[in-house]
Amino acid sequence: GLLVSPLCFGATRTNEISLISYAISKGINFIDTGRAYSNGNNEILVGKAVSGIRKNILIQSKLKLDQNELPSGGKGRKGAEEIRNNLNKKLEASRKALDTDYIDVLLYHNASDEKLLFHPEVMKFFDDMKRSGVIRAHGYSTHNDCMDLIDRNNKDLFYDVIMVPFNYKGSLVHSITGEFSEWDHNRLISALTEAGNKGIGVIAMKTC
């Protein structure tokens, strides 16, 4: 039920509020940020940019779990507690930085581990936050050839949104790390088509 402009604004590398404001003035209503960008300062920037017009703008942010935050490896009650505590702490930090009571779309950032992305405690966190209205939709982003994650979600139909690289070359060179990655583009199109047909929102990144 979330309607976004076809072209959205990735604020990751932006440090000018005026640029975000200009994008909004041209009809863009969807701003993407993340907890990890500029040590949380990017969320603060986005929050300032939408101050006073928050209800007209959809904000997507992201969070993830680092291995050093999961000494129990997600196993047992201790692992579940580590997952729950860390995700809750990061979500509250995002809401504070964005100066908002809710986040429209919350993604698990740069997912690669299927067991962690579909861990019962991770899924429960996203489900609980959605039911409580703290977030309106949930999903994940992934950067490399992680078709299995898309296939799994097409089967389970849990996450509302998936964000993936998509461009005519079927590959990318990361502009900061220089890391090269590529994917089976025909398979990706097939998986995304299935996702769309099942009502899953698809966001294309790295389009250039």
Buried (B, 14 or more C-beta within 10 A) or exposed (E): EBEBBEEBBBBBEBEEBEBBBEBBEEEBBBBBBBBBBBEBEBBBBBBBBBEEEBEEBBBBBBBBBEEEBBEEEBEEEEBBEBBBEBBBEBBEBBBEBBBBEBBBBBBBBBBBEBEBBBBEBBBBBBEBBBEEEBBBBBBBBBBBBBBEBBBBBBEEEBBBBBBBBBEEEBBBEEEEEEEEBEBEBEBBEBBBEBBEEEEBBBBEBBEE
